[in-house]
Amino acid sequence: MTRLSVELLAADPVEPITSAGHAQLGIAVLAGIAVIVLLITKFKLHAFLSLTIGSLALGAFAGAPLDKVIASFTGGLGTTVAGVGVLIALGAILGKMLADSGGADQIVDTILAKAGGRSMPWAMVLIASVIGLPLFFEVGVVLLIPVVLMVAKRGNYSLMRIGIPALAGLSVMHGLVPPHPGPLVAIDAIGADLGVTLALGVLVAIPTVIIAGPLFSRYAARWVDVPAPDKMIPQRPSEDLEKRPGFGATLITILLPVILMLSKALVDIVIDDPENTTQRVFDVIGSPLIALLASVLLGIFTLLRPAGFGRERLTPLVEKGLAPIAGILLIVGAGGGFKQTLIDTGVGAMILDISEDWSIPALLLAWLIAVAIRLATGSATVATVSAAGLVAPLAADMSTTHAALLVLAIGAGSLFFSHVNDAGFWLVKEYFGQSVGQTLKTWSVMETIISVVAGGLVLLLSLII
């Protein structure tokens, strides 16, 4: 949903597809979310199917005609995929180029060559934050874990002292900073400005990652002292390459979308004239589509060619980059369908009324809803898209900065206490060779620190700006 559509919704409310009262709608929401949680956790059904069935269950419990529920769901799915699908695809392509060309390894090796001793945890959080900008969380973990394990083993460091900063950098980027799927979906649902959200997301991310990464890792290393497991050190992508792209060229390629999108946001603030030629130019080059497309095209020359990739390898690389995101796109799309079903059944208006009657700050309410769904489903993406759908009407009267902060509040809540129903929990457990209890003491606590610190900083910023 764009900002314009949110404003229109506030000015001229769309007639809900059901006349159910608040009590029935509340029961319908709880039932719909319960269906999703049960299908994901108990029956291990894919999140796409769970969200689809949960949306239909929501409409049925709310007493809405099934044909209208289906129309709401499919409409929301289509709008969401149209809004963020291309961006997720471009991000996946850029991430694949970065990994296969050895560009990511070049960033890692260059920074590690200049770090040592007490600065190593800080180097790891810097590496993870930079690499985490264009990469999905799972891809970043797979890419960085070999480095974490090798550094810990060769430098005789505590595995937690090195690993926690790296995981914190990846997780913070995943939850708070576009172009990751969660923030993009929330931005689209709420109608927030992407450039402003990106700028504020980076502002919140820096202190959050410092606290949850290098600082918390001191305590995590005391609580859990495990050696780096030899069997989990896989081959790095660039070990079979004769050449790798340069550090500077790789860094510019990674940061180009960020620079373009932030430039657009800055120009919009300074000029604030839609008819101004300069602003119109920056509105084009700073749009997410053009910014990410420019980075992908630049990567052909700065990443692939220096690594010796010919034209014949470009198409297979793109295909391999796109294949893993099919599931993500479907989950995101179904989340958008669930969001639209929530809005069309009148749940969004109900949330608006509740927030006014109970005097709950919108940002805190968004954080709490995301936390609840995250704890129940284990998926940060499901938590983000569901919470965004519930609180989207709250953004109608918000300023640009507060709408962006609403997105960040949802992102922060979506990271709260990863546990046994989260795939990321098991990924970290197996790579680090920890028990379930040790993973709870380290990874789960780290995720909770990220969520609470980021949520607190968002609330603090809302009082200042």
C-alpha positions in Angstrom: 0.0 0.0 0.0 1.4 3.4 -1.0 1.3 6.5 1.2 -1.4 7.9 -1.1 -3.6 4.9 -0.6 -3.1 5.0 3.1 -4.1 8.7 3.1 -7.1 7.9 1.0 -8.1 5.2 3.4 -8.0 7.6 6.2 -9.9 10.3 4.4 -12.6 8.1 2.8 -12.7 4.7 4.6 -13.3 1.7 2.5 -16.4 -0.2 3.4 -15.3 -3.4 5.2 -16.2 -6.7 3.7 -17.9 -7.7 7.0 -20.1 -5.9 9.5 -18.6 -7.8 12.5 -18.1 -5.9 15.7 -14.8 -5.5 17.6 -15.3 -8.6 19.7 -15.9 -10.8 16.7 -13.0 -9.2 14.8 -10.7 -9.7 17.7 -11.6 -13.4 17.9 -11.1 -13.6 14.1 -7.6 -12.1 14.3 -6.6 -14.4 17.2 -8.1 -17.4 15.3 -6.4 -16.5 12.0 -3.0 -16.1 13.7 -3.5 -19.3 15.7 -4.2 -21.2 12.5 -1.0 -19.8 11.0 1.1 -20.6 14.1 -0.4 -24.1 14.4 0.2 -25.0 10.8 3.8 -23.7 10.9 4.9 -25.1 14.2 2.7 -28.2 14.7 2.2 -29.5 11.2 5.4 -28.0 9.7 3.5 -26.5 6.8 5.3 -24.0 4.6 4.7 -20.4 5.6 3.2 -19.6 2.2 0.5 -22.2 2.6 0.0 -21.3 6.3 -0.5 -17.6 5.6 -2.9 -18.4 2.7 -5.0 -20.8 4.9 -4.8 -18.4 7.8 -6.1 -15.5 5.7 -9.1 -17.6 4.6 -9.7 -18.6 8.2 -9.6 -15.0 9.4 -12.2 -14.0 6.8 -14.4 -16.9 7.7 -14.2 -16.2 11.5 -15.0 -12.5 10.8 -18.1 -13.5 8.9 -17.0 -12.1 5.5 -18.2 -13.6 2.2 -15.6 -16.1 1.0 -15.4 -14.7 -2.5 -14.5 -11.2 -1.1 -11.9 -12.7 1.2 -10.3 -14.4 -1.8 -10.3 -11.1 -3.7 -8.8 -9.3 -0.8 -6.0 -11.9 -0.4 -5.1 -12.2 -4.0 -5.2 -8.4 -4.4 -2.9 -7.9 -1.5 -0.6 -10.7 -2.7 -0.3 -9.1 -6.1 0.2 -5.6 -4.8 2.9 -6.7 -2.4 4.8 -8.7 -5.0 4.5 -5.9 -7.5 5.9 -3.5 -4.9 8.9 -5.4 -3.6 9.3 -8.5 -5.7 11.7 -6.9 -8.2 13.7 -5.3 -5.4 14.1 -8.7 -3.6 15.2 -10.3 -7.0 17.8 -7.6 -7.7 19.1 -7.9 -4.1 19.4 -11.7 -4.6 21.3 -11.2 -7.9 23.7 -8.7 -6.3 24.3 -11.0 -3.3 25.1 -14.0 -5.7 27.5 -11.8 -7.7 29.2 -10.7 -4.5 29.6 -14.3 -3.2 30.6 -16.1 -6.4 33.1 -13.4 -7.6 35.0 -13.5 -4.4 34.1 -9.9 -3.6 32.7 -10.8 -0.2 35.9 -12.7 0.6 37.9 -9.8 -0.5 36.1 -7.5 1.9 36.6 -10.0 4.7 40.3 -10.6 4.1 41.1 -6.9 3.7 39.5 -5.9 6.9 40.9 -8.9 8.8 44.4 -8.2 7.6 44.2 -4.8 9.4 42.6 -6.2 12.6 43.9 -8.2 15.4 43.7 -8.8 19.2 41.0 -6.8 20.9 39.9 -5.2 17.6 38.9 -8.5 16.1 35.3 -8.5 17.4 34.8 -5.0 16.1 36.3 -6.1 12.7 33.8 -9.0 12.6 30.8 -6.7 13.2 32.0 -4.3 10.6 32.5 -7.1 8.0 29.0 -8.6 8.8 27.3 -5.2 8.6 28.9 -4.3 5.2 28.3 -7.8 3.8 24.8 -8.0 5.3 23.6 -4.9 3.3 22.9 -6.8 0.1 22.7 -10.4 1.4 19.8 -12.3 2.9 20.5 -13.4 6.5 20.8 -17.1 5.7 23.2 -16.4 2.8 25.2 -14.1 5.0 25.5 -16.8 7.7 26.7 -19.4 5.2 29.2 -16.9 3.7 30.6 -15.6 7.0 30.6 -18.8 9.2 33.7 -20.2 7.6 35.5 -17.0 8.3 34.3 -16.9 11.9 35.4 -20.5 12.5 38.8 -20.0 10.9 39.6 -16.8 12.7 38.6 -18.3 16.0 40.7 -21.4 15.4 43.8 -19.8 14.0 43.8 -16.8 16.3 42.9 -18.9 19.4 39.9 -16.6 20.0 36.7 -17.6 21.9 34.2 -18.7 19.2 31.5 -16.6 20.9 33.7 -13.5 21.0 34.1 -13.7 17.2 30.8 -15.2 16.2 28.3 -13.1 18.1 29.5 -9.8 16.5 29.2 -11.3 13.1 25.7 -12.7 13.8 24.6 -9.3 15.3 25.7 -7.4 12.2 23.8 -9.7 9.9 20.7 -9.8 12.1 20.4 -6.0 12.5 20.8 -5.5 8.8 18.1 -8.1 8.1 15.6 -6.6 10.5 16.1 -2.9 10.2 17.7 -1.9 6.9 16.2 -2.1 3.4 16.6 -3.6 0.8 16.0 -6.7 3.0 12.5 -8.3 2.4 11.1 -7.5 5.9 11.7 -3.8 5.9 10.7 -3.5 2.2 7.3 -5.1 2.9 6.7 -2.9 6.0 7.6 0.2 4.0 5.3 -0.8 1.2 2.4 -1.6 3.6 2.8 1.5 5.7 3.6 3.9 2.9 6.8 5.0 4.4 9.6 6.8 2.5 12.3 4.3 1.8 15.2 6.8 1.9 14.2 8.2 5.3 13.6 4.7 6.6 17.1 3.7 5.4 18.7 6.7 7.0 17.0 6.2 10.3 17.5 2.4 10.1 21.3 2.9 9.8 21.2 5.4 12.7 19.4 2.9 14.9 21.5 0.0 13.7 24.9 1.4 14.6 24.5 1.6 18.4 22.3 -1.6 18.4 24.9 -3.7 16.7 27.6 -2.4 19.0 25.7 -3.3 22.1 24.5 -6.7 20.9 27.7 -7.5 19.1 31.2 -6.7 20.5 29.9 -5.7 24.0 27.5 -8.6 24.6 30.0 -11.1 23.1 32.2 -10.6 26.2 29.5 -12.1 28.4 28.5 -14.7 25.8 32.1 -16.0 25.7 32.0 -16.4 29.5 28.7 -18.2 29.5 29.4 -20.5 26.7 33.0 -21.7 25.9 32.9 -24.0 22.9 35.7 -24.7 20.4 35.3 -24.1 16.7 34.1 -27.4 15.2 36.5 -28.5 12.5 33.8 -30.4 10.5 31.8 -27.2 10.0 34.5 -25.3 8.1 33.3 -25.5 4.5 35.2 -24.3 1.4 35.1 -20.5 0.8 33.5 -19.5 -2.6 36.7 -17.8 -3.8 39.1 -20.6 -3.1 38.7 -22.0 -6.7 39.2 -18.5 -8.3 42.5 -17.3 -9.7 41.5 -13.6 -9.4 39.2 -11.6 -7.2 37.8 -8.1 -7.5 39.4 -5.2 -5.7 38.4 -4.1 -2.2 37.5 -0.5 -3.3 35.5 -1.6 -6.3 33.6 -4.2 -4.3 32.8 -1.7 -1.5 31.5 0.9 -4.0 29.3 -1.7 -5.6 27.8 -2.7 -2.3 27.2 0.8 -1.1 26.0 2.3 -4.3 22.2 1.6 -3.7 22.6 3.1 -0.2 24.3 6.2 -1.5 21.7 6.8 -4.2 18.7 6.2 -1.9 20.1 8.4 0.8 20.9 11.1 -1.7 17.3 11.1 -2.9 16.1 11.5 0.7 18.5 14.4 1.3 17.5 16.2 -1.9 13.8 15.8 -1.1 14.4 17.4 2.3 16.5 20.3 1.1 14.6 21.2 -2.1 11.1 19.9 -1.4 9.7 21.0 -4.8 8.3 18.2 -7.0 8.7 20.4 -10.1 12.4 21.0 -9.5 14.5 19.3 -12.2 17.3 18.3 -9.7 14.8 16.7 -7.4 13.1 14.9 -10.2 16.4 13.5 -11.4 17.3 12.3 -7.9 13.8 10.9 -7.4 14.5 8.6 -10.4 18.1 7.6 -9.7 17.4 7.2 -6.0 14.3 5.0 -6.4 15.0 1.5 -5.0 14.5 -0.1 -8.4 17.0 2.1 -10.2 19.5 2.1 -7.3 19.6 -1.7 -7.1 19.6 -2.1 -10.8 22.5 0.3 -11.1 24.5 -1.7 -8.5 23.8 -5.0 -10.3 24.9 -3.5 -13.7 28.0 -2.0 -12.0 28.8 -5.4 -10.5 29.1 -6.9 -13.9 32.2 -4.7 -14.5 33.5 -4.4 -10.9 32.9 -7.9 -9.6 32.4 -10.5 -12.4 34.9 -9.3 -15.0 37.8 -9.0 -12.5 37.1 -12.5 -11.3 37.3 -13.8 -14.9 33.6 -14.4 -15.4 32.7 -14.2 -19.1 29.4 -13.3 -20.7 28.4 -17.0 -20.8 28.5 -17.2 -17.0 26.2 -14.3 -16.4 22.8 -15.9 -17.1 23.5 -19.1 -15.1 24.7 -16.9 -12.2 21.5 -14.8 -12.3 19.4 -18.0 -12.5 21.2 -19.5 -9.4 20.7 -16.2 -7.6 17.0 -16.1 -8.2 16.2 -19.8 -7.5 16.5 -19.6 -3.7 14.2 -16.6 -3.4 11.1 -18.2 -4.8 10.0 -19.3 -1.4 10.8 -15.9 0.1 8.7 -14.1 -2.6 5.8 -16.4 -2.0 5.9 -15.9 1.8 6.2 -12.1 1.3 3.3 -12.2 -1.2 1.1 -14.3 1.1 2.0 -11.9 4.0 0.7 -9.1 1.8 -2.5 -11.0 1.1 -2.9 -11.6 4.9 -2.3 -7.9 5.5 -4.9 -6.9 3.0 -7.4 -9.3 4.4 -6.8 -7.8 7.9 -7.5 -4.3 6.5 -10.5 -5.2 4.4 -12.3 -7.1 7.2 -12.0 -3.9 9.3 -9.2 -5.1 11.6 -7.0 -2.2 10.8 -9.7 0.2 11.9 -10.3 -1.8 15.1 -6.5 -1.5 15.9 -6.8 2.2 15.3 -9.7 2.5 17.8 -8.0 0.3 20.4 -4.8 2.4 20.2 -6.9 5.5 20.8 -9.0 4.1 23.6 -6.1 2.5 25.5 -3.7 5.3 24.8 -0.9 2.9 23.6 1.7 4.7 21.6 1.6 3.5 18.0 5.3 2.6 17.9 5.1 0.5 21.1 1.9 -1.2 19.9 3.6 -2.1 16.6 6.7 -3.5 18.4 4.5 -5.6 20.8 2.4 -7.1 17.9 5.6 -8.0 16.0 7.1 -9.6 19.2 4.0 -11.7 19.7 3.9 -13.0 16.2 7.7 -13.6 16.2 7.5 -15.7 19.4 4.6 -17.7 18.0 5.7 -18.4 14.4 9.5 -18.1 14.7 9.7 -16.1 11.4 10.9 -12.5 11.4 9.4 -12.1 7.9 6.0 -13.4 8.9 6.1 -11.2 12.0 7.0 -8.1 9.9 4.4 -8.5 7.2 1.6 -9.5 9.7 2.3 -6.6 12.1 2.6 -4.1 9.2 -0.9 -5.1 8.0 -2.3 -4.7 11.5 -0.8 -1.2 12.2 -0.8 0.3 8.7 -3.9 2.5 9.4 -2.0 4.1 12.3 0.4 5.7 9.8 -2.3 7.7 8.0 -1.8 10.8 10.1 2.0 10.3 10.8 4.8 12.5 9.6 7.3 11.0 7.1 9.9 10.4 9.9 7.3 8.8 12.3 6.0 6.5 9.5 9.7 5.4 9.0 10.0 4.8 12.7 6.9 2.7 12.7 8.6 0.4 10.1 11.7 0.2 12.3 9.6 -0.6 15.4 8.0 -3.5 13.6 11.5 -4.6 12.4 12.9 -4.5 15.9 10.0 -6.5 17.3 10.3 -9.1 14.6 13.8 -10.1 15.9 12.8 -10.7 19.5 14.0 -14.0 21.2 14.6 -16.5 18.4 14.0 -20.0 19.8 13.3 -23.5 18.7 10.6 -22.6 16.1 13.0 -20.4 14.1 15.1 -21.9 11.3 17.9 -19.4 12.1 18.2 -20.9 15.6 19.1 -24.3 14.3 21.4 -22.9 11.6 23.5 -21.2 14.3 23.3 -24.1 16.7 24.6 -26.6 14.1 27.3 -24.3 12.6 28.7 -23.4 16.1 28.4 -26.9 17.5 26.3 -25.8 20.5 23.6 -27.5 22.5 20.1 -26.1 22.6 20.7 -24.5 26.0 24.0 -22.9 24.8 22.3 -21.5 21.7 19.5 -20.0 23.9 22.1 -18.3 26.2 24.0 -16.8 23.2 22.0 -16.4 20.0 18.6 -16.1 21.5 19.7 -13.5 24.1 21.6 -11.6 21.4 18.4 -11.4 19.3 16.5 -10.2 22.3 19.0 -7.5 23.0 18.8 -6.3 19.4 15.0 -6.1 19.6 14.9 -4.3 22.9 17.7 -1.9 22.2 16.5 -1.0 18.7 12.9 -0.7 19.9 14.0 1.6 22.7 16.1 3.8 20.3 13.1 4.1 18.0 10.9 5.3 20.8 13.6 7.7 21.9 14.0 9.1 18.3 10.2 9.6 18.2 10.5 12.0 21.0 13.3 14.0 19.4 12.3 14.2 15.7 
